[in-house]
């Protein structure tokens, strides 16, 4: 199904040249990237995108599939005149970033994979996602995911950044139950995309919170190793004292890693296209 309504996008940071496209985690929206985008160096454009069913982006009747999310992101950005981008995703956003690199390799000039993984869900996790989707649909509320801040945030945040808990809860409460259920089913259906990294030879930044229990360091190392097999320029950054929400818990540390990624991408010779050879 082709989407006719573009996804909601926000220029979180103005700038020129190749933009960073920031894809949010679940069950959140573009707001989770705001502080991190503001911590970027001047001149880097950062575009936040609400994925289908999240924030101010509607669902459009498509079956739950992250390939559809990737298609929507691609078509929305191309409609804005963005021909290439460095795609950065946290958790769910990382899954969509890998789907973009799989489906539209000429669009993705670099990858930022933050607190995410390239492998598919286990049977146990897949079944849990579907149970939560059912509960959300039956109750027509997001109550089934309101407890997620306790898992998303680190022990350090629980002790020293207590203000983040009500912030995340307010973001979750504002989500559409239909969008939450759709996204859970889409994540449960996603394939292992490690092979995408094994042939992606452009710069990659892998970032992981040292206290991330959902996508721990071994998942980050797995992705970095896969990208290195393709000869990619890969960095792996572990951020101390943060969990699954690194851009929210330590915005500056993540911004530094993304600024380095942006610099590495910009320093590479531009790929030639057919237009370069046109007489």
Buried (B, 14 or more C-beta within 10 A) or exposed (E): EEBEEBBBBBEBBEBEEBBBBBBBBBBBBBBBBBBBBEBBEEEBBBBBBBBBBBBEBBBBEBEBBBBBBBBBBBBBBBEEEBEBBBBBBBBBBBBBBBBBBBBBEEBBBBBBBBBBBBBBBEEEEBEBBBEBBBBBBEEEEBEBBBEBBEEBBBEBBBEEBEEBBEBBBEBBEBBBBBBBBBBBBBBBBBBEBBEBBBBBEBBBBBBBBBBBEBBBBEBBBBBBBBBBEBEBBBBBBBBEBBBBBBBBBBBBBBBBBBBBBBEBBBEEEEEEEEEEEEE
